[in-house]
Amino acid sequence: LRMQMADWRAALLTAQNANSARIATVREQIAALGPAPAEGETEAEEISARRKELADRLVKLQAPGIAADEAYRRADGLIREIDRLLRERQANELLQVWPAPVNPTNWPEAAVGISDTLLRFWDEIAEGWNTPKSRAEFQSNLPMILLLIAVWVGLTIYARRWIERFADRLQAGGSESRRHLLSLLAALGQVVVPVLGMWALSVAILQSRLLGPVTLQVAMALPFLGFTLFVAIWLGRRAFPTVQGDHPALPLPPERRAEGRFLASMMGLVLVAEALRDVSMTPQAYSDAVTSIATFPILVAGGLQLWRTGQVMRQVQREGDGQSYQLTLLRLVARALSIIGPLGPLVASVGYVAAGSAMIFPAIITLGLMTLLLILQRAL
């Protein structure tokens, strides 16, 4: 509803200037007639009639803009009311106390829900295989499925490795802007090529015709999941390169850069795991206890990785020289990660799972966006 109201508000804002050119022309015509006669004075009948005609025309031309302005203010007021309701709902959700994931009494129910989700994958595929029509379509599409799987393996594993080695060779001459830019463009293939491979895998699974409601949603989400993971890997390799140039963005020793690449990949896996949990479990409307316990290990993993990333980034301020804006910003980000990383799982452990999720997952995404901005800024 808010999106619809926002569209109307934008249209009404444009409509406020309706007939603006005509209105300006009529006002100029009225001004050309000179000032209206004062009380007790008269003017020529032709001028008086013309003045009245133009005044009536001006009122008619202004009417749509006035109506649009009134409707705009109404739409804007409704949007503010909707925003207030959304803020209240979000606050209530963040402050909602779910069953504590560390409480052992909640574990049996969660175990049933999680196992039911895993078994549902097998049951849906088995049901499709036992359906003669689905099995016949699978056998008919088998050559295409095998070809798409081969494309997935080639693009996701072998082609990506070749592109990584090629990008590293180009980046070895990072002191030259041309080589740096070519290295960046080549490294983009580390995202585009494997995502195309994940798309091929998704199409191959869909062509099997053996899917049910849950497995269908997971198969359709594979390109997005692959994009999330490979972008995280790419950002890690650009922020913590294997071959460091003359003026690195994050001056770190080789062992810390290797750890940074590992942490970036693991944070991508955390986002993928949470998306998989949401896609596979949300449609089944499990209880809060099941959702809380299924989310908690992912939150803990994400929190640990954020905390450790903060520790690695603190190494940057010791290794780097000077007090540049970049190093100051990194120091602040490192402190924030060192706080958010442990705090998110801590509040989730006592039942504030939504609040913990609102800390960990957006923090990972924000860190990735900041890294992307840093990469683009240095490239430009």
N, C-alpha and C positions, 0 to 999 in steps of 0.2 A: 504494500500500500504506500509506503514511503517513497519507493522508487517511482510509482505512478504520480504521486503528488509532486515530486521533484521535477518530473518531465513537464507537468502542467505549469509549475512555477517558472521554469525556464521559458516555456512558450509564452506565458503571460508577460514576462519581463520584456520579451521582444515585442509583444503586441502593444506595450505602453507607448511605443514610438510610432504606432500606426498613423498614417496620414501626416507625418511630421513635415514633409515637404510642402504639402498643400496648406497645412496650418500656417507655416512660415510665409507662404505666398499671400494668403488672405490677410494676415496681420500687416504685411507690407502694404497691401492695398488699402486697408483701413487707415494706416498711418499716412498714406499719401493723400487721403481726404482731409487731413488736418485735424486739429483737436475738435472735440465735440463742443457745440455752443454752450456757454454758461447759462445758468438759470436766468430766464427772462429774455435771452437772446434767441434769434432765429437764424436759420441758414436756408439756402436754396432748397426748393422741394426736391429737385433731382438728386442733390447731394445727400439729403436726409433719407430719401428712399434707398439710395445706394448703400448708405451706411447701415441701415436696418437689414438690407439683404445680405450684406457681408457679415454682419453680426450673427444672423441666423445660420449662415453657412458655417461660420466658425464654431458655433455651438454643436452643430451636427458632426463636424469633423473631429471635435475633441471628445465626443461621447464615447467612441470605442476605446480610446486611450484611458479615459477616466474609469470606465467599466473594467478594463484590464488591470489598472492599478489597484482597484478595490478587490478584484478577484486574486491578484497576486498577494496582497496583504493577507487575505483569508487563507490561501494555500500555505504561505509562510508560517502563519500561526498554527495551522494544523500540523505542519512538519515539526515545529518546535514541540508540540504536544506529543507527537509520536516519538521524537528523540528522547523526551523525558521518560516516557514509558519504557523505551529500550534501555535507557541507562538504569532505570530501576530494576528491570528484569536481569540485566547483566550483573548489577551489584548483588542481587539476591542469589544469582547462580554462583558468583564467586564466593559468597559467604555461606553457601549451602554446605552443611556438614554431611558427608557421605559416610558409609560404613568404613571404619579405619582399615586400611589394607594390611596393617601389621597385627591386627586382632585375629588370632587363630580360629575363633569361632566363625569367621566369615570365609575361611578357606575352603571348606567342603562345597559350599554353594558355588564358589568361583571355579573350583576344579570341574564341577559338572558342566558349567557354562562354557568354559574354555574347551574341554574335551568334546562337548557337543558341537562346537564350531569346527573343530578339526575333523570330526567324523562327518560333518555335513559336506565337506569337500569330497570325501570319498563316496558318500551316499549319492550325491548328485551325479557324479561321473558314472558310478555303477548303474544308477537308474537310467541314464542316457544310453549306456552300452546295452542294457537289457531291453531297450525299446528298438524293435526291428527297423523302424524308419530312420531313427538317429544313427544306428549302427551302419545302415546302408549308406547314408550320406557321409559318414566318417570314412568308410572304405573308398567311396567315390572320390573324396577330396584328399586321400592320403598322399598322392604324389605332390600336390601343391603344399600340403602341410610339411612334408619332409624338405621341400625346397625352401620354404620360409624359415624352417628351423636352421637349415644350413646358412641362410642369409643372416639369421640372428647370431649364430656362433661366429661367423666371419666378421661381422661388423662390430659386435660387442667385445670380442676377445682379441682376435688377431689384428684387425684393422686399428683398433684403439691403441694397442701396444706399439704398432709401427708409428702412429701419429705422435705418441708420447716421446719416442726416441728421436723422431725428426724435430719436434718442438724443442727438445733439450739441446740438440746440436745447434739449432738456430740461436737459442738463448745464451749459448756459450760466449757469443760476442755481444753481450748486453750493453757495452759502452756505446755502441753505435745505434742511433735512433732507428735507422732503417731495419737493422736486424731485430731490434726489440719489437718493432711493429709486425714484422713478418712472423716472429715467434708467437706473438699474441694471436694473429690470424690463424696460424697453423694449429695453435692449441685449442682454438674454438672447435676444431674437428673432433677433439676429445669429448665434446658434448653432443654435437650434431650427429656424428656417425653412429655411436652406440645407441642413441635414442631412436634412430631409424631402425637399428637392430631390434630394440624392444618393441617397436611398432610392428615389425615383422613377426615377432613371437606372439604378440597379442592377436594379430590376424590369424596366425596358425592355430591358436587355441580356439578362437571363435569359429574357424572353419571346421573344427572337429564335430560340432553339433552335439556334443555330449554334456553341455553345461546346464546347470540349474540357476536359480536366482542369485545365489551368493557367488558361485564360481564365475558367472557371467560378469558381475560387477568387478570382481578382482581382475579378470582378463581385460576388461575395458580400461582399468586403471593402470595397467602395466606401463604404457608409454609415459604417463605422468610420474609414476614411481621411478622409472628409469631416469627421467629428466632430473628429478630431485637428487638422486644419488650421483649421477655423473657431473652435475653442476657442482655439488659439494666436493667431489674429487678434483675437478678442474680448478676450483677456487683454492683448494689446498695446495695443489702443485704450483699455482701461480704465486701464492703468498709465501710458500716455503719451497722454493725451487731446489732441485737436486744440484744444479750448477748455479752458483750465486754470481751475479755481475759485479761491476765496479761500484755501483751505487744502489745497493739492495733496498727494497722497501722495508724489510724486517731483517736487520743485521743479526744473524744468529749462527751459531756453530752447526756443522752438519748433523750432529745427533739430535739437536733440538728441531732442526728443519724436518728431519725424518719423522719425529714425533708429531710435529704440527700437521704433516700430511696425513698421518694415521688418524689423528683426532678429527680432522676435517671429514675424512671418509666415514668415520664412526658417527659423526653428527648427522651426516646424510642418511646413514642406516637408521638412526633413531627416528628421523622424520618419516622414512619409508615404513618403519615398523608401526608407528602411530597411525599412519594413513591406512595401512593394511588392517590394523585392529578396528579402525572406524568403519571401513568399508565392509568388513566381514561380520562384525558383531552388532553394529548399530541397527541394521534392519530387523534383527531378531528381538529387539527390545528386551535385553537382559536387565536384571535388577541392578540397582546402584552398587551393590556389593560386588557383583561380577565385573562391572565396568571399572570400579575402583581398583580391584586387585589386578585386573589385566593391564591397566594403564600404569600402575605403580612401578614395575620393573623398568619400563621404558623411560619413565620420569627419572628414576635413579641413574640409569645409564646416561641420559642426557645431562643431568646435573653434574655427574662426575666428569664428563667430557668438557663441560663449560668451565668447571673449576680448574681442571688441569690446563685447559687452553689459557686461562688467566695466568697461571703460573709460568707457562711458556712465554707469554707476551711480556711478563715482567722481566724475563731474561733480555728482551729487546732493549729496555731502557738502560740496562747495565752494559750491554754490548755496544749500543749506539753512543755516539758522542754528541755533545751539545744538548740544548734544551729547545729543539725545534717544536713547531706546532704539532707535527706528526707524532713525535715522541710523547708530548704532553697528552695528546688524545689517546694514544695507546696505553699510557699509564692509567688514565681514567677508565678506559674500557676494561683493562685487566682487573682493576679493583671491582668494577661492577660485576664482572663474570665471577670473581672469587666470592662475591656475596650471593648472587643469584643462584649459582650452581648448587651450593649446599642448602640454601633456604627453600628452593622449590620442593625437593623431595621431603624436606623436614615438615613443611606445612601439609603436604599431601599425606604423610604418614599418620597424622592425627585426624584425617578425614576431609581436609580442604583440598580435594583432588582437583577441582576446577581451578582453584587459585594457583595450585602448583603447576598445572598445565599452562595457565596464562603467564607464568613466569618463564618456564623452560623453553617451550616450543617457539614462542615469539622471539625469545632471546637468541636462539640458534639462527632463525631467519634474519633477524636484524644484524647479527654478526656477519652472515653471508652477504647481505646487502652492503654493509660497510666495506667488506673486503673487495666486492665488485667495484664500488666507487673508487677505492684506492687504486685498483688495477687500471681502471679507465683514466683516472687523473694522471697517473704516471705515463700511460700510453700517449695521452694528448700532450 
